[in-house]
């Protein structure tokens, strides 16, 4: 089972953290070819503002997390999802 780290970054802005972890993998648990977590949240315990990840209990499931809940999303590509995440973070009030 091979893997390559594509991105592993963390940025802090005031009371918030932005984490991007993207791993390209041939693990059958991740049929998209990527294991990832794109997280935007508070560092003071108030929780998640936005997170995208491929849920690890259900093979092939991709999710978008917000304070309102979790929704399954269609995975259209890793870089497209990363760009969507960054755009949403930049436009968050």
C-alpha positions, 0 to 999 in steps of 0.5 A: 500500500503506497501513499504520497503526501500532497499537502499537509499545512496548518495556518492560524488566523486569530482564534481560527485554524485552517488545516489541509491534509491531502494524501494520494493513496492506493488504499482500497478504503479510499477509492477516489485515490485520496485520503483527505481532511480540509478543516476550518474551525475555532481553536478555543473549543467552539468547534468546526466552521467547515470541514470536508473529508472522506468519511472513514467508516463508509468506503467511498463516502465524501462529506461536508461538515458545518455547524448545521450538520453533515451532508454527503457530497459528490467528489468531483476531484481532489484539487477541485474540492481543495479550491472549493474549500479555500474559496468558502473559507475566504468568503466566510464572515 
